[in-house]
Each structure stands twice: as C-alpha cells, then as structure tokens.
Amino acid sequence: MSKIKNWEGLSTEEINEELGKGAKFVMFQYCFSIIFMSFQRSSDIYFIRAGESTAKHSIGYTILTLCVGWWGIPWGIIYSFTSLYTNFTGGKDVTAEVLAALNSEE
C-alpha cells in the first residue's frame, strides 16, 4: 500500500470519528511525457478530513500535469485530461481499500 499522508498524530479513535463525519482517503493522479512516451501515475494516499478541501494536496500534481503531461501524442493529452479531471473532482476515493487493508493488518 502507498504511504498515507496527512494523518500524522491522529489516534485510531480520532480517525474513525473523522470518517464518521465524512473524511476519506484519496489519491491524486498526474501525468508526465517524454517525447513519445507518456506515463500516468497516482500519488500517495492522503487523509482528507471532513470539510477539508483537496485542492491544497492536489495542486502540485495538477501543475506537474499541466506543465509536462500533454507533450506525448496521443496518450499524453488523454492521460492529462483524465488526471486533471480526477484532481479537479476531489481525487480518487480509496477509503474502502485503505480500511480493508488496515483491518487485515490487525
């Protein structure tokens, strides 16, 4: 599993309380292209508290995609649009997967 960011210092009870309020675990996407090769990757997992905006966590991946994602034809353009769409809509929600993985570790 990817590293989980933005949950440092929280106890299990606090995390469960936040999840009950609507918090989630999300990943952002980014794309980069090198001449004729394009790559689409996912970020680490971020814990987003209830009511917290995802923009401050996704902005770096969005800027990277805007700068170097679109160069490759045709996949760079396609990957860039899908990455930007994912980031602008709040990231990919992976809460169920994270909770399943955490529960299997116990």
mmCIF file of the C-alpha atoms, coordinates in Angstrom:
data_MODEL
# 
_entry.id   MODEL 
# 
loop_
_atom_site.group_PDB 
_atom_site.id 
_atom_site.type_symbol 
_atom_site.label_atom_id 
_atom_site.label_alt_id 
_atom_site.label_comp_id 
_atom_site.label_asym_id 
_atom_site.label_entity_id 
_atom_site.label_seq_id 
_atom_site.pdbx_PDB_ins_code 
_atom_site.Cartn_x 
_atom_site.Cartn_y 
_atom_site.Cartn_z 
_atom_site.occupancy 
_atom_site.B_iso_or_equiv 
_atom_site.pdbx_formal_charge 
_atom_site.auth_seq_id 
_atom_site.auth_comp_id 
_atom_site.auth_asym_id 
_atom_site.auth_atom_id 
_atom_site.pdbx_PDB_model_num 
ATOM 1   C CA . MET A 1 1   ? 0.000   0.000  0.000   1.00 0.00 ? 1   MET A CA 1 
ATOM 2   C CA . SER A 1 2   ? 1.125   3.552  -0.647  1.00 0.00 ? 2   SER A CA 1 
ATOM 3   C CA . LYS A 1 3   ? 2.252   5.811  2.140   1.00 0.00 ? 3   LYS A CA 1 
ATOM 4   C CA . ILE A 1 4   ? -0.617  7.639  3.834   1.00 0.00 ? 4   ILE A CA 1 
ATOM 5   C CA . LYS A 1 5   ? -0.118  11.367 4.353   1.00 0.00 ? 5   LYS A CA 1 
ATOM 6   C CA . ASN A 1 6   ? -1.954  13.966 6.453   1.00 0.00 ? 6   ASN A CA 1 
ATOM 7   C CA . TRP A 1 7   ? -2.931  11.642 9.298   1.00 0.00 ? 7   TRP A CA 1 
ATOM 8   C CA . GLU A 1 8   ? 0.124   12.057 11.466  1.00 0.00 ? 8   GLU A CA 1 
ATOM 9   C CA . GLY A 1 9   ? -0.659  12.449 15.157  1.00 0.00 ? 9   GLY A CA 1 
ATOM 10  C CA . LEU A 1 10  ? -4.213  11.130 14.920  1.00 0.00 ? 10  LEU A CA 1 
ATOM 11  C CA . SER A 1 11  ? -5.311  8.208  17.061  1.00 0.00 ? 11  SER A CA 1 
ATOM 12  C CA . THR A 1 12  ? -7.454  5.390  15.699  1.00 0.00 ? 12  THR A CA 1 
ATOM 13  C CA . GLU A 1 13  ? -10.433 6.830  17.554  1.00 0.00 ? 13  GLU A CA 1 
ATOM 14  C CA . GLU A 1 14  ? -9.903  10.274 16.003  1.00 0.00 ? 14  GLU A CA 1 
ATOM 15  C CA . ILE A 1 15  ? -9.597  8.757  12.525  1.00 0.00 ? 15  ILE A CA 1 
ATOM 16  C CA . ASN A 1 16  ? -12.802 6.748  12.997  1.00 0.00 ? 16  ASN A CA 1 
ATOM 17  C CA . GLU A 1 17  ? -14.570 9.861  14.289  1.00 0.00 ? 17  GLU A CA 1 
ATOM 18  C CA . GLU A 1 18  ? -13.436 11.843 11.246  1.00 0.00 ? 18  GLU A CA 1 
ATOM 19  C CA . LEU A 1 19  ? -14.506 9.028  8.908   1.00 0.00 ? 19  LEU A CA 1 
ATOM 20  C CA . GLY A 1 20  ? -17.933 9.107  10.552  1.00 0.00 ? 20  GLY A CA 1 
ATOM 21  C CA . LYS A 1 21  ? -18.136 12.828 9.788   1.00 0.00 ? 21  LYS A CA 1 
ATOM 22  C CA . GLY A 1 22  ? -17.300 12.273 6.116   1.00 0.00 ? 22  GLY A CA 1 
ATOM 23  C CA . ALA A 1 23  ? -13.497 12.138 5.964   1.00 0.00 ? 23  ALA A CA 1 
ATOM 24  C CA . LYS A 1 24  ? -11.943 9.991  3.255   1.00 0.00 ? 24  LYS A CA 1 
ATOM 25  C CA . PHE A 1 25  ? -8.701  8.624  1.885   1.00 0.00 ? 25  PHE A CA 1 
ATOM 26  C CA . VAL A 1 26  ? -7.905  9.831  -1.639  1.00 0.00 ? 26  VAL A CA 1 
ATOM 27  C CA . MET A 1 27  ? -5.217  9.563  -4.300  1.00 0.00 ? 27  MET A CA 1 
ATOM 28  C CA . PHE A 1 28  ? -4.464  12.123 -6.977  1.00 0.00 ? 28  PHE A CA 1 
ATOM 29  C CA . GLN A 1 29  ? -3.219  11.453 -10.482 1.00 0.00 ? 29  GLN A CA 1 
ATOM 30  C CA . TYR A 1 30  ? -0.505  13.055 -12.531 1.00 0.00 ? 30  TYR A CA 1 
ATOM 31  C CA . CYS A 1 31  ? 0.905   12.621 -15.995 1.00 0.00 ? 31  CYS A CA 1 
ATOM 32  C CA . PHE A 1 32  ? 4.291   13.290 -17.492 1.00 0.00 ? 32  PHE A CA 1 
ATOM 33  C CA . SER A 1 33  ? 5.541   12.761 -21.018 1.00 0.00 ? 33  SER A CA 1 
ATOM 34  C CA . ILE A 1 34  ? 8.989   12.264 -22.501 1.00 0.00 ? 34  ILE A CA 1 
ATOM 35  C CA . ILE A 1 35  ? 8.970   12.718 -26.267 1.00 0.00 ? 35  ILE A CA 1 
ATOM 36  C CA . PHE A 1 36  ? 6.889   9.718  -27.443 1.00 0.00 ? 36  PHE A CA 1 
ATOM 37  C CA . MET A 1 37  ? 6.288   8.105  -24.066 1.00 0.00 ? 37  MET A CA 1 
ATOM 38  C CA . SER A 1 38  ? 3.628   9.174  -21.588 1.00 0.00 ? 38  SER A CA 1 
ATOM 39  C CA . PHE A 1 39  ? 3.103   7.958  -18.048 1.00 0.00 ? 39  PHE A CA 1 
ATOM 40  C CA . GLN A 1 40  ? 0.119   8.299  -15.740 1.00 0.00 ? 40  GLN A CA 1 
ATOM 41  C CA . ARG A 1 41  ? 0.791   7.711  -12.053 1.00 0.00 ? 41  ARG A CA 1 
ATOM 42  C CA . SER A 1 42  ? -1.016  8.027  -8.739  1.00 0.00 ? 42  SER A CA 1 
ATOM 43  C CA . SER A 1 43  ? 0.139   9.978  -5.714  1.00 0.00 ? 43  SER A CA 1 
ATOM 44  C CA . ASP A 1 44  ? 0.491   8.653  -2.220  1.00 0.00 ? 44  ASP A CA 1 
ATOM 45  C CA . ILE A 1 45  ? -2.751  8.355  -0.277  1.00 0.00 ? 45  ILE A CA 1 
ATOM 46  C CA . TYR A 1 46  ? -3.973  11.455 1.555   1.00 0.00 ? 46  TYR A CA 1 
ATOM 47  C CA . PHE A 1 47  ? -6.320  11.504 4.540   1.00 0.00 ? 47  PHE A CA 1 
ATOM 48  C CA . ILE A 1 48  ? -8.816  14.288 3.886   1.00 0.00 ? 48  ILE A CA 1 
ATOM 49  C CA . ARG A 1 49  ? -10.726 15.396 6.965   1.00 0.00 ? 49  ARG A CA 1 
ATOM 50  C CA . ALA A 1 50  ? -14.433 16.187 6.800   1.00 0.00 ? 50  ALA A CA 1 
ATOM 51  C CA . GLY A 1 51  ? -14.899 19.639 5.303   1.00 0.00 ? 51  GLY A CA 1 
ATOM 52  C CA . GLU A 1 52  ? -11.255 19.917 4.206   1.00 0.00 ? 52  GLU A CA 1 
ATOM 53  C CA . SER A 1 53  ? -10.540 20.906 0.615   1.00 0.00 ? 53  SER A CA 1 
ATOM 54  C CA . THR A 1 54  ? -8.463  18.572 -1.534  1.00 0.00 ? 54  THR A CA 1 
ATOM 55  C CA . ALA A 1 55  ? -7.069  21.486 -3.569  1.00 0.00 ? 55  ALA A CA 1 
ATOM 56  C CA . LYS A 1 56  ? -4.021  22.091 -1.370  1.00 0.00 ? 56  LYS A CA 1 
ATOM 57  C CA . HIS A 1 57  ? -2.987  18.458 -1.757  1.00 0.00 ? 57  HIS A CA 1 
ATOM 58  C CA . SER A 1 58  ? -3.715  18.091 -5.474  1.00 0.00 ? 58  SER A CA 1 
ATOM 59  C CA . ILE A 1 59  ? -2.261  21.388 -6.726  1.00 0.00 ? 59  ILE A CA 1 
ATOM 60  C CA . GLY A 1 60  ? 1.291   20.076 -7.181  1.00 0.00 ? 60  GLY A CA 1 
ATOM 61  C CA . TYR A 1 61  ? 0.122   17.081 -9.213  1.00 0.00 ? 61  TYR A CA 1 
ATOM 62  C CA . THR A 1 62  ? -2.146  19.309 -11.272 1.00 0.00 ? 62  THR A CA 1 
ATOM 63  C CA . ILE A 1 63  ? 0.655   21.764 -12.058 1.00 0.00 ? 63  ILE A CA 1 
ATOM 64  C CA . LEU A 1 64  ? 3.024   18.922 -12.968 1.00 0.00 ? 64  LEU A CA 1 
ATOM 65  C CA . THR A 1 65  ? 0.424   17.516 -15.365 1.00 0.00 ? 65  THR A CA 1 
ATOM 66  C CA . LEU A 1 66  ? -0.248  20.917 -16.938 1.00 0.00 ? 66  LEU A CA 1 
ATOM 67  C CA . CYS A 1 67  ? 3.482   21.534 -17.475 1.00 0.00 ? 67  CYS A CA 1 
ATOM 68  C CA . VAL A 1 68  ? 4.778   18.198 -18.745 1.00 0.00 ? 68  VAL A CA 1 
ATOM 69  C CA . GLY A 1 69  ? 1.815   15.880 -19.186 1.00 0.00 ? 69  GLY A CA 1 
ATOM 70  C CA . TRP A 1 70  ? 0.428   16.902 -22.537 1.00 0.00 ? 70  TRP A CA 1 
ATOM 71  C CA . TRP A 1 71  ? 3.616   16.581 -24.625 1.00 0.00 ? 71  TRP A CA 1 
ATOM 72  C CA . GLY A 1 72  ? 3.156   12.970 -25.700 1.00 0.00 ? 72  GLY A CA 1 
ATOM 73  C CA . ILE A 1 73  ? 0.810   12.358 -28.623 1.00 0.00 ? 73  ILE A CA 1 
ATOM 74  C CA . PRO A 1 74  ? -1.825  10.895 -28.226 1.00 0.00 ? 74  PRO A CA 1 
ATOM 75  C CA . TRP A 1 75  ? -1.545  9.406  -24.719 1.00 0.00 ? 75  TRP A CA 1 
ATOM 76  C CA . GLY A 1 76  ? -0.073  12.464 -23.051 1.00 0.00 ? 76  GLY A CA 1 
ATOM 77  C CA . ILE A 1 77  ? -3.126  14.500 -23.929 1.00 0.00 ? 77  ILE A CA 1 
ATOM 78  C CA . ILE A 1 78  ? -5.536  11.721 -22.924 1.00 0.00 ? 78  ILE A CA 1 
ATOM 79  C CA . TYR A 1 79  ? -3.738  10.978 -19.641 1.00 0.00 ? 79  TYR A CA 1 
ATOM 80  C CA . SER A 1 80  ? -3.516  14.705 -18.879 1.00 0.00 ? 80  SER A CA 1 
ATOM 81  C CA . PHE A 1 81  ? -7.249  15.210 -19.266 1.00 0.00 ? 81  PHE A CA 1 
ATOM 82  C CA . THR A 1 82  ? -8.121  12.180 -17.129 1.00 0.00 ? 82  THR A CA 1 
ATOM 83  C CA . SER A 1 83  ? -5.602  13.195 -14.450 1.00 0.00 ? 83  SER A CA 1 
ATOM 84  C CA . LEU A 1 84  ? -6.900  16.756 -14.355 1.00 0.00 ? 84  LEU A CA 1 
ATOM 85  C CA . TYR A 1 85  ? -10.493 15.540 -14.190 1.00 0.00 ? 85  TYR A CA 1 
ATOM 86  C CA . THR A 1 86  ? -9.659  13.245 -11.268 1.00 0.00 ? 86  THR A CA 1 
ATOM 87  C CA . ASN A 1 87  ? -7.841  16.016 -9.389  1.00 0.00 ? 87  ASN A CA 1 
ATOM 88  C CA . PHE A 1 88  ? -10.499 18.666 -10.039 1.00 0.00 ? 88  PHE A CA 1 
ATOM 89  C CA . THR A 1 89  ? -13.256 16.323 -8.808  1.00 0.00 ? 89  THR A CA 1 
ATOM 90  C CA . GLY A 1 90  ? -11.534 15.687 -5.471  1.00 0.00 ? 90  GLY A CA 1 
ATOM 91  C CA . GLY A 1 91  ? -9.240  12.776 -6.268  1.00 0.00 ? 91  GLY A CA 1 
ATOM 92  C CA . LYS A 1 92  ? -9.883  9.050  -6.396  1.00 0.00 ? 92  LYS A CA 1 
ATOM 93  C CA . ASP A 1 93  ? -11.624 7.879  -3.215  1.00 0.00 ? 93  ASP A CA 1 
ATOM 94  C CA . VAL A 1 94  ? -9.785  4.806  -1.883  1.00 0.00 ? 94  VAL A CA 1 
ATOM 95  C CA . THR A 1 95  ? -11.317 4.770  1.605   1.00 0.00 ? 95  THR A CA 1 
ATOM 96  C CA . ALA A 1 96  ? -12.768 1.264  1.285   1.00 0.00 ? 96  ALA A CA 1 
ATOM 97  C CA . GLU A 1 97  ? -9.446  -0.177 0.107   1.00 0.00 ? 97  GLU A CA 1 
ATOM 98  C CA . VAL A 1 98  ? -7.469  1.522  2.880   1.00 0.00 ? 98  VAL A CA 1 
ATOM 99  C CA . LEU A 1 99  ? -9.870  0.370  5.592   1.00 0.00 ? 99  LEU A CA 1 
ATOM 100 C CA . ALA A 1 100 ? -9.804  -3.187 4.229   1.00 0.00 ? 100 ALA A CA 1 
ATOM 101 C CA . ALA A 1 101 ? -6.003  -3.173 4.239   1.00 0.00 ? 101 ALA A CA 1 
ATOM 102 C CA . LEU A 1 102 ? -5.826  -1.704 7.752   1.00 0.00 ? 102 LEU A CA 1 
ATOM 103 C CA . ASN A 1 103 ? -8.317  -4.247 9.082   1.00 0.00 ? 103 ASN A CA 1 
ATOM 104 C CA . SER A 1 104 ? -6.402  -7.147 7.517   1.00 0.00 ? 104 SER A CA 1 
ATOM 105 C CA . GLU A 1 105 ? -3.215  -5.999 9.302   1.00 0.00 ? 105 GLU A CA 1 
ATOM 106 C CA . GLU A 1 106 ? -4.823  -6.278 12.730  1.00 0.00 ? 106 GLU A CA 1 
# 
